[in-house]
């Protein structure tokens, strides 16, 4: 990874939000709550947005 990506606040917030929503989704799945699918899907969307932003920053 390049330094511009690591110091970008938006990229960092997308990655942290993605990780947190994935963790919440796993805990909801363990507790047999049906909302876990929503959090996992949100995590995948946030990760895709973060990867897209990192790609734009490195070009």
Order of alpha helices (4+ residues) and beta strands (2+ residues): alpha-alpha-alpha
